[in-house]
Amino acid sequence: TKQIHIRYPQIKIIALTSYNTKAFIVNMIQSGACSFLKKNSSPSELLNAIREVHQKGFFYNPEVMEALHENLTEPKKKVSSIFDANHISKREKEVLELICKQYSTPEIADRLFISSRTVEGHRNSLLLKTGAKNTAGLVVYAIESKIVDTNYLKDRFN
């Protein structure tokens, strides 16, 4: 979203996603999305969003408005920033630790008793929340944020 918004500012972006935390919503709007809808939105809401974005340049449903309002009225509550691990869920931290230990997606899924698709969802969420561009960036983030024990990594690679 950020790259499209920077390179092609005339393009109006409507985010359609299964991720709907308030931090994610605010992040998407701040990144340049003109609207934010959950994947389970009704076809009529999607059509309405497309029309509104085309006519007015934006469409914010009540959920988005609430997230934006909270972000504006509670400035102490940071949405998410690089090197702020508080916005990462417990499960995402578990996935990140296992990524750092070089587990594959199927191995992480088996170890955490979740599907491989769920692991990929957590990985994608981590990429978005941390600003990392790839798995190596997630590892760097984990080390700098002290999410992983660097002594383990030193022992593993020495």
Secondary structure, DSSP 8 states (H G I E B T S, - for coil): -HHHHHH-TTS-EEEEES---HHHHHHHHHTTEEEEEETT--HHHHHHHHHHHHHHS-B--HHHHHHHHHHHH-TTS----TT-GGGS-HHHHHHHHHHHTT--HHHHHHHHTS-HHHHHHHHHHHHHHH--SSHHHHHHHHHHTT-S-HHHHHHHH-
